[in-house]
Amino acid sequence: MKRILLLSVLTIPCMVSRGADFTIQTNQPRQTIRHFGASDAWSMQFIGQWKDEAEQQKIADWLFSTENDAQGKPLGIGLSIWRFNLGAGSVEQGEESQIKPGTRTECFMTKDGTYNWNKQQGQRKFLKLAKQRGVPHFLAFLNSAPVYFTKNGLATNTGRGGTINLKDDCYDDFARFMATSIKGIEEHDGIHFDYICPVNEPDGHWNWLGPKQEGSPATNREIARLVRETGKEFKKQKLTTQILIDESSDLRCLLGTHQTNWERGYQIRTFFTKDSVKTYLGNVPNVPKLMVGHSYWTNTPVPYMRQIREQLRDSIAKYGLKFWQTELCIMSNDQEIGGGGGYDFTMKTALYVARVIHHDLVFADAESWSWWRAVGEDYKDGLIRVYTSDQMKSGYAVDSRLMWALGNYSRFVRPGAVRYEVTSDADFDPYGVMCSAYRNADGQWVAVVINYSEKLQEFSLHLTGNARQWQMYRTSDVSGETLKPIGTTNGSTILSPRSITTFVMN
């Protein structure tokens, strides 16, 4: 293989860029990688009830499988955390919910306060399919409190303003609902939730501008009150599920204020400085020293993408915390790839997102990374594209290079892996070659290499102290190249244009 590649260099030298040497610094460990994931919102409530079992199994294999076919090609991307949207009851309200049918959710709680464990069946089926394929971690997240507890009786904010859509006397009721729901799912389905996020994008300006989907803003003081009630309830019910905060819609809100005021900004220091007596959460049961947020809106201009993540990394470290990136899809400001409208199956979106993953892991020290929707329709928000009919009661799925690009990380960098510093004799180039390296808990080394450029690139990977033999897996626009095994190397190879290659130590 190497000889053939070198021959290609000699015959078409004008198409090959002179490469750089990258060295994994084995004495410079960085963060521990916990998991890679995606969410079930909102498609799985429909797909999980399709009569076509084969399509369900195909989707589950693509998302969760860590098996290989007879040629050693991965069957799926091996997600290691699955985010479950715990619903607020807009489905039961129908048109009165003021939410489009495709983004409504069911609620386990009924109007009389009892629980109906036949709800959210489609989503629960995919919880089981994930567990069957070895997914080790599960996270529940909420966009709204149950409609019975909200101030306007809806799961959408409908222009109320920037305060939480939760009745003042229902904070404890909401906490009890969360505890009862995750206990009920474990009792009925055998799924244990490692984590729960009581609020989602409380600082996002979108969720108080009008009806769109389930959602609620919240001030920091309201979040602190809810998290304290939840911690108290979980302790009372002896739950080990960790309570995460606060799924910020924008990294800038973690560090300061952005399109909001002080009541919803400066979240890192607000929640984890003891001087903030009204909002400090560092002593609440089940609350880890961790901030979770979303990478929306901060990926352009490209130099700024690195700058803000380094600021975030330093602030997180200052307060003794960790950071998880829990949601991302393509937005209107991602103009390099045409914004979010219209689905894209190609490497254009896949490479753009891989560059964000690289920045989040390497410059923000993110311990966990998740995409938004696992399955979507005609928008750049799904790893998988589905085509549906009969009011979403049937359909079929098509994979994308975006899904397999995430798989270059998720399939090979497993929970408990440690990222190590990588140095190069060339300056960092977000339009050229980017390399990050990891050591799995079993000692196996993995490096993920992005070639963002339009050219073949010479590339050399070194592991200090030893020469290694690496198996390579490539994702590109070439037919069949979706985590395709492409041979072995001692570290020197030619990177294909517009590709992602994962090197796994043999």
MIRO-358510 format. One record per residue: x, y, z of N, C-alpha, C in turn; residue in one letter. Coordinates in steps of 0.2 Angstrom, whole numbers, plus 2048, in hexadecimal, padded with zeros to 3 digits. Layout:
XYZXYZXYZA;...
# end
This chain:
8047FA800800800800804806800M;80980780480E80C80581180E7FEK;8148087FB8178097F581380C7EFR;80D8097EF80880C7EA8078137EBI;8068157F180581C7F380A8217F1L;81181E7F28168227F18178237E9L;81581E7E681681E7DE8118237DCL;80B8247DF8068297DD8098307DES;80D8317E38108377E58158397DFV;8198347DD81E8367D781A8377D1L;8158347CF8128357C980D83C7C9T;80B83E7CF8078447CF8098497D4I;80F84B7D481284F7DA80E8557DBP;80B8587D680885F7D680185E7DBC;7FF8587DC7F98577DF7FA8567E7M;8008557E98028537EF8058597F3V;80285A7F980585F7FD80A85C802S;81086080381585E80781285D80ER;81385881181085781881485981EG;81185782481485982A81585382EA;81985383381A84D83881684F83ED;81284A84080E84B84681084684BF;81184885281484485780F84485DT;80D83E85F80983D86580E83D86BI;80D84286F81184387580E83F87BQ;81183987C80F83488180F836888T;81383B88981483E890810844891N;80B84688D80784B88D7FF84988DQ;7FC8468927F58448917F184A893P;7EB84A88F7E68508907E084D894R;7DA84E8917D484C8947D2845893Q;7CE8428977CB83B8967C583C892T;7C583888D7BF8388887B983388BI;7B483688D7AE8328907AA82F88BR;7A88328857A382F8807A283487AH;79F83187579D83486F79683286EF;79183786C78A83586C786839867G;77F83886877A83C86477483B868A;76F83F86676883E86976383B865S;75D83986975883686575283B863D;75384186474E84686374E84785BA;74984885874284685A740840856W;74483E85274283984D741832850S;74483085674482985873D82885BM;73982D85D73282B85F72E829859Q;73082A85372C82884D73082184BF;73682284A73A81C84773A81684BI;73A81785273981185673380E856G;72E81085272780D85272680B84BQ;72B80C84672A80983F72980283FW;7257FF83B7247F883A72A7F5837K;72E7F98337337F68307397F5835D;7397EF83873F7ED83D7467EE83AE;7467EC83374D7EC8307507F3830A;74C7F882E74E7FF82E750801835E;74D7FF83A74E8018417557FE843Q;7567F884175C7F48437627F783FQ;7617F98397667FC835768803838K;76480783A76580D83D76980C844I;76780784876A80684E77180384DA;7727FF8487797FD84677E802844D;77B80784077F80D83E781811844W;77D81284877E81684E782813853L;78180D85578380A85B78880485BF;78880185578C7FB8547947FC855S;7977F885879F7F88587A17F1855T;79D7EE85179F7E884D7A27EA847E;7A67E58447A87E683D7A57E1838N;7A57E28327A37DD82D7A97D882BD;7A87D48277AD7CF8257B47D2823A;7B47D88207BA7DB81D7BD7E0822Q;7BA7E08297BD7E482E7BA7EB82EG;7B57EC82A7B27F38297AD7F482FK;7AD7F98337A87FA8387A17FB835P;79C7F78397957F78377927FE839L;79580183E79280784179780C844G;79581184779981684A79A815851I;79781185579880F85C797814861G;79281886079181D86579181B86CL;79481E87179481C87779081F87DS;78C82487A78782787F78182987AI;77B82887D77582987977182E87DW;76F83487A76B83987E76383887CR;76083788275883588275583C884F;75083E87F74C844880746842885N;74684488B74184389073B84888EL;73684688C73184A88972C84E88FG;72985388C72585889171E857890A;71B85488A714853889711857884G;71585A87F71285D87A70E859875S;71085387470C84E87070584D872V;70484D8796FD84C87C6F985287BE;6FC85887A6F885E8796F685F872Q;6FA85C86D6F885C8666F9863864G;6F486685F6F586C85D6F5872862E;6F28718686F287686D6F9877870E;6FE87286E70587387170987986DS;70687B86770988086371087E861Q;71187786071887585E716870858I;71A87085371986C84D71A86484FK;71686084C71585984E71C85684EP;72185784A72785484A72B85584FG;72A85A85372F85C85972B85C860T;72585986072185886672485286AR;72385187072584B874720849879T;72084387A71B84087F71E841886E;71A84088B71C84189271983B896C;71D83889A71C83289E7168348A3F;71683A8A671183C8AB70B83E8A7M;70583C8AA6FF83E8A86FC8448ACT;6F68478AA6F484D8AD6F284C8B4K;6F08468B66EE8448BD6F48428C1D;6FA8438BF7008428C370283B8C2G;6FF8368BF70182F8BF70682E8B9T;7098298B870E8278B370B8228AEY;70C8238A770A81F8A271181C89FN;7138168A171981389E719810897W;71381289471381088D715816888N;71781C88B719822887720821885K;72282588072882587D72B81F87BQ;72781A87872981487672E814871Q;72D81886B73281886673981A868G;73A81F86D74082086F74381B874Q;73F81887874181387C74380C879R;74080B87374380686F74A80786DK;74C80D86B75380E86975780F86FF;75581087575980F87B75B80887CL;75680387A7587FC87B75C7FA875K;75B7FC86F7607FA8697677FD86BL;76780386E76E805870771801875A;76E7FF87A7717FB87F7737F487CK;76E7F18787707EB8757767EB871Q;7787F086E77E7F186A7847F486FR;7837F48757897F587978A7FD87BG;78580187A78680887C786808884V;78C80B88678C80A88E789810892P;78881688F78581C89277F81F88FH;77B82189477482489277382B896F;77183089276F836895768838893L;76583B89875E83D89775E845897A;75B84889275B850892754852891F;75285889474C85B89474C862891L;74786388C74786A88974186E88DN;73D86B89173886E89473586A89AS;73386D89F72F8698A57298678A2A;7268618A571F85F8A371A8658A2P;71686589D71186A89C70D86C8A2V;70C8678A77088688AD70B86C8B2Y;71286D8B17168718B67188788B3F;71687A8AD7198808AA7148868ABT;71788C8AB7138928AC70D8938A7K;70F8918A070A89289B70688C899N;70888789C70488089B70787D894G;70C88089270F87D88B71687B88CL;71987788872087588872487A884A;72287F88172588487D72488B881T;72988F88072989588472489B881N;72389B87B71F89F8777208A687AT;7268A98797278B087A7268B2881G;7278AE8867268B088D72B8B5890R;7318B488D7378B889073C8B3892G;7418B58967478B18977478AD89EG;7418AC8A17418A98A773E8A28A6T;73F89D8AB73E8968AA7368958A9I;7348918A572D88F8A472B88A8A9N;72B88B8AF7298878B572688A8BAL;7218888BD71D88B8C272288B8C8K;7218908CC7258918D272588C8D7D;71F8898D771E8838DC71F87C8DAD;72287C8D47238758D072A8738CFC;72F8778D27368748D273786D8D4Y;73486C8DA7348658DD7318608D9D;72B8628D772785E8D272B85C8CCD;72E8608C973285F8C373885A8C5F;73B85C8CA7418578CC73E8508CEA;7388508D17368498D27348458CCR;7318498C772F8468C07368438BDF;73B8478BD7418458BA74483E8BDM;74483E8C47468388C87418328C6A;73B8338C673682E8C573782B8BET;7388308B973882E8B273E8298B1S;74482B8B374A8278B274A8218B6I;7478218BC74681B8BF7428168BCK;73C8198B97378158B573A8128AFG;73E8158AB7418138A574680D8A7I;74A80E8AD74E8088AF74A8028B1E;7458038B47417FD8B773D7FA8B1E;73B7FE8AC7377FB8A673C7F88A1H;7417FC89F7457FB89974C7F889BD;74E7F98A17557F78A375A7FC8A1G;7598028A075D80789E75F80C8A4I;76580C8A67678108AB76A8178A8H;76781C8AA76A8238A87708258ACF;7758268A977B8288AD77B8308AED;7778338AA77783B8AB77083D8A9Y;76E8438AB7688478A976A84E8A9I;7678528A47678598A476085C8A4C;75F85F8AA7588628AB7568688A7P;75B86C8A475A8718A075E870899V;75B87389475F87388E75F87A88AN;76587D88976688388676188888AE;76288989075E88E894760895892P;76689688F76889D88D76789E885D;76489A88276389B87B75D89F879G;75F8A48757598AA8747548A7870H;7558A186C74F89E86874989C86CW;74B89A87274589687674189B87AN;7418A187873C8A587B7398AA876W;73B8A98707398AD86A7328AB867L;7308A58697298A386672989B865G;72489886472389186472788E85EP;72B88886072F88585B72F87E85DK;73187D86373287686573287686DQ;73287187073387187873987587AE;73887987F73E87D88173C882886G;74188488A74088988F74688D891S;74789389174C89789474C89689BP;75289889F7528988A675889D8A8A;7578A08AE75C8A48B076189F8B4T;7678A28B676B89D8BA76989C8C1N;7658A08C476289F8CA75D89A8CAR;75989A8C47548958C475788E8C2E;75C88E8BE75F8888BD7628858C4I;7658898C87688878CE7638848D3A;75D8888D37588858D775587E8D5R;75487D8CE7528778CC7578718CDL;75E8738CC76386E8CD76386C8D4V;7638708D976386F8E075D86A8E2R;75786C8DF7518688E07528618DDE;7558608D875685A8D475B8568D8T;7618598DA7668568DE7638538E5G;75E8578E875B8558EE75784F8EDK;75384F8E874E8498E67528438E4E;7578448E075B83E8DE75F83B8E5F;76183F8E976483C8EF75F8398F3K;75983B8F47538388F77518328F4K;7518318EE74F82B8EA7558268E9Q;75B8288EB7618248EB7638238E3K;7638288DF7658288D876C82A8D7L;76F8268D37768288D277782C8CCT;77282D8C87728318C27758388C3T;77A83A8BF77D8408C07798468BCQ;77984C8C07758518BD77A8568BAI;7798578B377D85C8AF77A8638AEL;77F8678AE77D86E8AC7818718A7I;77F8768A37788778A277687789BD;77A87389777887389077887A88CE;77C87E88E77C88588B77C885883S;77888988077788987977D88C875S;78289087978789387678D89387BD;79389187979989187D79A898880L;79889D87D7998A48807958A6886R;7908A288778C8A388D78F8A0893C;79389B89279789889779C89D89AL;79F8A18967A48A58977A28AC899L;79C8AF89679A8B58987938B6896G;7918BB89278A8BC89078A8BC888T;7858BA8857848BA87E77D8BA87CH;77A8BF8797738BF87776F8BE87EQ;7718C088376D8BF88A7708C488FT;76E8C38957718C889A7758C489FN;7778C78A577B8C38AA7778BE8ADW;7708BE8AD76C8B98B076D8B28ADE;76F8B28A77708AC8A37778AB8A0R;77B8AF8A27828AE8A07878AD8A6G;78E8AD8A47938AB8A97928A58ADY;7908A08A978D89A8AC7928968B0Q;7988958AE79E8928B179F8948B8I;7A089B8B87A289E8BF79B89E8C3R;79589F8C078F8A08C478E8998C8T;78F8938C578D88D8C879288A8CCF;79888C8CB79E8898CE7A388D8D2F;7A08938D47A48988D87A08988DFT;7A38968E47A08968EB79D89D8EDK;7A08A28EB79E8A98EC7978AA8E9D;7958A68E478E8A78E17898A38E5S;7888A58EB7848A18F077D89F8EDV;77A8A38E97738A28E777389D8E1K;77989C8DE7798978D877F8928D8T;7838918DE78888D8DE7858858DEY;7888818DA78587A8DA78B8758DBL;7918778DD7968738DE79586E8E4G;79086F8E878F86B8EE7888678EEN;7858678E877F8648E778085D8E5V;77C8588E977C8518E777B84F8E0P;78084B8DD77F8488D678184D8D1N;7848538D37868588CE78E8588CDV;7908558C87978558C779B85C8C5P;7A185C8C67A58638C47A68638BDK;7A08658B97A08648B279B8698AFL;79D86C8A97988708A679786D89FM;79186D89D78F86A89678C870892V;78E87088C78C87688778C873880G;78A87887C78987687478D87B870H;79087886B79587C867792880861S;78B88186178888585C78B88C85CY;78B88F85678C896855793898856W;79889385879F89685A7A4892855T;7A289084F7A688D84B7A9891845N;7A78978457A989C8407A98A3843T;7AE8A78417B48A683D7B88A083FP;7BC89D83B7BF89783D7C5898842V;7C989E8427CD89F8487CA8A084EP;7C48A384E7C08A48557BE89D858Y;7BD8988547BB8928567C088F85BM;7C78908597CC88E85E7CC893864R;7CC8998637CD89E8687C889D86EQ;7C289C86C7BD89C8727BD895875I;7BF8908727C088A8757C688A87AR;7CB88D8787D188E87D7CF892883E;7CB8978827C889B8877C489788CQ;7C08938897BB88E88D7C0889891L;7C488688D7C98818917CC884897R;7CF88A8967D288D89C7CD88F8A1D;7C78918A07C38938A57C088D8A8S;7BF8888A57BD8818A87C287F8ADI;7C887F8AB7CE87D8AF7CE8818B5A;7CD8878B47CE88C8BA7C988A8C0K;7C48888BE7BF8868C37BF87F8C5Y;7C487B8C27C48748C47BF8708C1G;7BC8718BB7B786E8B87B986A8B2L;7B48668AF7B58638A87B08668A4K;7B186589D7AC8678987AA862893F;7A38618927A085D88D79D861888W;79E85F88179A86287C79485D87AQ;78E85F87B78885B87B78485C875T;78586187178086186B783866866E;78286486078486885A781866854L;77E86A85077C86984977E86F845C;77D87083E77F87583A77A87B83BI;77C88183C77888783C77988C836M;77589183677589683177C899830S;77F89A83678689D83578B899833N;78A89383278F88E82F78F88F828D;79189582579089681E79589381AQ;79B89081D7A088D81979D887815E;79888481879587E81578D880813I;78C88681378588881177F888816G;78188881C77C888821779882822G;77388282677087C82876B879824G;76887D81F76387A81B765875816G;76187081576386B810768866812G;76686081276A85A814770859810Y;77685881377C85780F77F850811D;78084B80C78284580D78A84480CF;78D84A80A79484A80879984C80ET;79F84C80C7A584E8107A5855812M;7A185980E7A186081079F862817K;79985F81979786082079B85B824T;79D8558227A18518267A7854829A;7AB8578247B185A8267B186082AL;7AC8648297AA86A82D7A9868834Y;7A58638357A386083C7A985D83FV;7AD85983B7B385683E7B885B840A;7B986183D7BD86683F7BA869846R;7B486A8477B186C84D7B3867853V;7B28618517B385B8567BB85C858I;7BF85D8537C685E8557C7864859H;7C48698587C586F85C7C286E863H;7BC86B8647B986A86A7BE86586FD;7C186086B7C585B86F7CB85E871L;7CF86186C7D686386D7D686A870V;7D286F86F7D38768717CE877877F;7C98748787C487587D7C586F883A;7C986A8817CA8648857C3861887D;7BE8618827B885D8847B9856885A;7B585488A7B684D88C7B1848889E;7AB84C8867A68488837A484C87DS;7A284987879F84D87279984986FW;79484D86E78E84B86B78B84F865S;78984C86078584F85B77E85085DW;77A85485A77385585C76F84F85AW;76B84F85476784A85376A84484FR;76983E85176B83884E768838847A;76283984775E83984075A83F83FV;75B841839757847837754847830G;75184C82D74F84C827753851822E;74F85681F75385A81A75686081DD;75A85F82275E864825765861828Y;76A86582977086282B770861833K;76C85E83576B85C83C76B85583ED;76C85183976B84983B772846838G;77484183C77983D839777838834L;77083783476D83282F76783682DI;76683582676083982375B834822R;75583582474F83182374A83481EV;74783081A74183281673B82E818Y;73683281A73082F81D72A830819T;72582D81B71E82D81871982C81DS;71382D81B70D82B82070E82E827D;70F83582771083982D716835831Q;71B83482E72183183272082A835M;71B82783271A82083571E81B831K;72181C82C72581882872B81C825S;73081882273581C81F73B81781EG;74181B81B74781781B74D81C81CY;75381981E75881D82075E81D81BA;76282281B76882381676E82581BV;77382281B77982581F77C82B81BD;78182E81F78483481C78C83381ES;79083781B79783881C79883B823R;79383F82579384282C79383D831L;78F83883178E83383679582F836M;79882D83079E8298307A482E833W;7A38348317A98398347A983983BA;7A383983F7A38398467A6832848L;7A482D8447A68268467AE825846G;7B282A8427B982A8427BB82B849N;7B782E84D7B982F8547B582A859Y;7AF82A8587AB82685D7AC81F85CS;7AD81C8577AE8158567B5812859R;7BA8178597C181485B7C3817862F;7C181D8637C282186A7BD81F86FV;7BF81A8737B98178777B981B87ER;7B481A8827B481D8897BA81B88DP;7BC8208907C281F8947C9820891G;7C982288A7CF8238877D182A889A;7D882B8897DB83188A7DE835884V;7DC83B8837DF83F87E7E6841880R;7EB84087B7F284287C7F3848877Y;7F884C8797FA8528757FE84F86FE;7FC853869800851863803858861V;80A85785F80D85D85C80F85C855T;81186185281286184B818866849S;81B86484382086984181D86E83DD;81786E83C81387383880E87783CA;80C87D83A80788183E80187D83DD;7FC87E8427F587C8427F287F83CF;7EE87B8387EB87D8327E487A832D;7DF87E8347D887B8347D587A82DP;7D987C8277D787A8217DB87581EY;7E08728227E486D81F7E4867824G;7E98648277E985E82A7E985F832V;7E485C8357E385C83C7E485583FM;7E78558457E884E8487E784E84FC;7E484A8527E38498597E484185BS;7E68408617E88398637E683786AA;7E483186B7E182E8707E4827872Y;7E48268797E681F87B7E081C87ER;7DD81787C7D781387F7D9810885N;7D480E8897D680B8907D980588FA;7D980188A7DC7FB8897E47FC886D;7E68028867EC8048837ED80587CG;7E88048787E88058717E880C86FQ;7ED80E86B7ED8158687E9816862W;7E681C8627E281E85C7E482685AV;7E48278547E582E8527E082F84CA;7DC83584D7D88378487DB83D844V;7DB83C83D7DE8418397D9844834V;7D984A8347D484D82F7D8851829I;7D784F8237DA85381E7D485781AN;7D485E81D7CF86281A7D0865813Y;7D68648117D886780B7D6863805S;7D68667FF7D48637F87DA85F7F5E;7E085E7F97E685B7F67E88557FAK;7EB8507F77EF84B7FA7F484E7FFL;7F584B8057F984E80A7FE84880CQ;80484A80C80984580F808846817E;80884081A80784082180B83B825F;80E83D82B81283882F810839836S;80F83383980C83384081282F844L;81483284A81982F84E81682F855H;81882985881682885F81D828863L;81E82C86782582D86A82782686ET;82D82486C82F81F87082F81886CG;82A81886782981186482781285DN;82980E85882680E851820809852A;81A80B84E81480884F811806848R;80D8018488097FF842802801843Q;80080483E7F980783F7F480483AW;7EE80283C7E98018377E5807836Q;7E480982F7E080F82D7D980E82BM;7D581382D7CE81282B7CC819828Y;7C981A8227C882081F7C182181DR;7BF82881E7B882A81C7BA830817T;7B782F8117B783480C7B1834807S;7B18388027AC8387FD7AC8327F8D;7B282E7F87B38297F47AE8237F6V;7AB8207F17A681B7F27A98167F7S;7A58147FC7A780F8007AB811806G;7AE8178067B381980B7AF81C811E;7AC8188157A981A81B7AC815821T;7B18188247B58148297B880E825L;7BA80F81F7BD80981B7C480781DK;7C580181F7CC7FF8207D080081AP;7D680481A7DA8058147E1803814I;7E27FE8197E97FC81A7ED7FE820G;7F37FC8207F77FE8267FD802824T;80080682980580A82880A80A82ET;81080C82E81480D834814814836N;80F81883380E81F83580F82482FG;81282282981282682480E82481ES;80A82981C80582781780382E813T;7FF82D80E7FC83380A7F583380CI;7F383980E7EC83A8107E883C80AL;7E28398097DE83B8037DB842804S;7D98457FF7D684C8007CF84B803P;7CD8508077C785080A7C584A80DR;7C98488127C88418157CA84281DS;7C783C8207C983B8277CC834828I;7D183482B7D482D82C7D682C833T;7D48268357D582483C7DA81F83CT;7E08208407E581B8417E4817847F;7E48118477E380D84D7E980884EV;7EC8088537F28048557F17FD855M;7F57F98507F47F28507F87EF856N;
# end
